[in-house]
Amino acid sequence: MSSLGEELLSPADMERYFEVARLYKELGDTGAALRFAQKGLAIDANCIGVDNALYKDRLDKLKELESAVTK
């Protein structure tokens, strides 16, 4: 399997990363949730751009996760 930087990823891939992050968060594994959300956000940046409202919303959610991990 290729790493994140070796292939073009689609918005559908981005959604999968955020869904996995949500599930990990529900399971209480905020560290894993954060890693998947970061990967999803990186895909977001490439697919929809950092000025997109959806990107900004997900960035806010990522910041919330980061805050939960550092507590």
KASULLIN-V898688 format. One record per residue. RES is the residue in one letter. SS is DSSP state (@ for helix, = for strand, . for the rest). PHI is phi in radians with two decimals (NA if undefined). BURIAL is + if it has 16 or more other C-alpha atoms within 10 Angstrom, else -. Layout:
RES_SS_PHI_BURIAL, RES_SS_PHI_BURIAL
This chain:
M_._NA_-, S_._-1.34_-, S_._-1.40_-, L_@_-0.94_-, G_@_-1.45_-, E_@_-1.65_-, E_._-2.51_-, L_._-1.38_-, L_._-1.96_-, S_._-1.82_-, P_@_-1.01_-, A_@_-1.12_-, D_@_-1.13_-, M_@_-1.03_+, E_@_-1.08_+, R_@_-1.10_-, Y_@_-1.07_+, F_@_-1.22_+, E_@_-1.17_+, V_@_-1.10_+, A_@_-1.06_+, R_@_-1.08_+, L_@_-1.12_-, Y_@_-1.08_+, K_@_-1.09_+, E_@_-1.08_-, L_@_-1.38_-, G_._1.58_-, D_._-1.70_-, T_@_-1.19_+, G_@_-1.11_+, A_@_-1.15_+, A_@_-1.02_+, L_@_-1.11_+, R_@_-1.06_+, F_@_-1.22_+, A_@_-1.13_+, Q_@_-1.11_+, K_@_-1.14_+, G_@_-1.08_+, L_@_-1.16_+, A_@_-1.11_+, I_@_-1.15_+, D_@_-0.92_+, A_@_-1.01_+, N_@_-1.36_-, C_@_-1.51_+, I_._-2.04_-, G_._1.57_-, V_._-1.33_-, D_._-1.56_-, N_._-1.27_-, A_@_-1.08_-, L_@_-1.12_-, Y_@_-1.05_+, K_@_-1.11_+, D_@_-1.11_-, R_@_-1.20_+, L_@_-1.10_+, D_@_-1.08_-, K_@_-1.15_-, L_@_-1.11_+, K_@_-1.09_-, E_@_-1.12_-, L_@_-1.09_+, E_@_-1.04_+, S_@_-1.12_-, A_@_-1.17_-, V_@_-1.24_-, T_@_-1.44_-, K_._-1.35_-
